[in-house]
Amino acid sequence: MKFFADTAKIEEIRELAATGLLDGVTTNPSLIHKSGRNFLEVVQEIAQLVPGPVSAEVVALDFDEMMREAEILRRIGGNIAIKVPLTPAGLKACKALTGEGTMVNVTLCFSAAQALLAAKAGATFISPFVGRHDDVAFDGMALIADIRLIYDNYDFPTEILVASVRHPMHVVEAARIGADVMTAPPKIIHQLFKHPLTDAGVASFLKDWQATGQKI
Ligand code: G3P
């Protein structure tokens, strides 16, 4: 499973990149707003920091403007994945862009039917939002399982990128289902390391080691 950081905050990305466990970054207009940074500048900085796919989202709603914005974004670097919404114009742009060899991340997916359309449009990644599905009493993980089944039925190469991850169990459950990628806020990625028994075990080993009076 690939791990993407869902943030536009450079220091958070730098810290995670140093672990060697970071495979990419996803941004969206809300995360850019939270960063307080200029969109093109911060995406350029991220794309230089992380060799993996860096998702940058168009904000236009019509095809022609989406393509104009995508042209500006993909010039930033070869690792830029253009994020488009799951709308008719978004999927038309997806097909055009992937046809030209540009990675596309189709976002705001909330149904298996939408995911099927995105795969047919040649999406590189599909981003089903599990947390927002859970928020309205739908089972976000059931959606991931549905998409996995459908994609495997037809050998679609589109990678399932689980988004709107709210806690570590979203990551574990997505991995059990066989999602290709998960993107999460760095805080949640750091939470994956945590277990009280690990902390207690390290403390206990160190206490006993110190009692030996030895050094390595
Ligand atoms: O990548 C999508 C993600 O940023 C949305 O997360 O928690 O706002 O649903 P959330």
Residues whose N, C-alpha, C, O or C-beta is under 5 A from the ligand:
A	BS01	G3P	D6 G131 R132 A163 S164
